Amino acid sequence: RFTPAQLTVQRGDTVRFVVRNTGKVMHEMVLGTIQELKEHAELMKKFPTMEHDQPYMVHVKPGATEPMVWQFTKAGEFHYGCLEPGHFEAGMIGKVIVK
């Protein structure tokens, strides 16, 4: 699970996420709309070892911490999730409300 599971920011805010993996398997945090996350989760099922280097994604090895900085330039509802196969479906998702 992600903590916090939801946050609210203002349009234009820059957020520094500190993504800590306290588990024993690889996790990731990917920002996007719910539709984008669902589509990417399906792609990850087909290609579970695919590499990511986009600024809206971070991979975190077990026991590690990785930062991710993102500026929210559009108002709306966005999500973050772990798209490792099975994780998103198990509820590893959070919400960002941008006002």
Summary of the structure (lengths in Angstrom):
residues: 99
radius of gyration: 12.8
end to end distance: 24.2
largest distance: 35.8
contacts: 256
relative contact order: 0.36
helix: 13%
strand: 40%
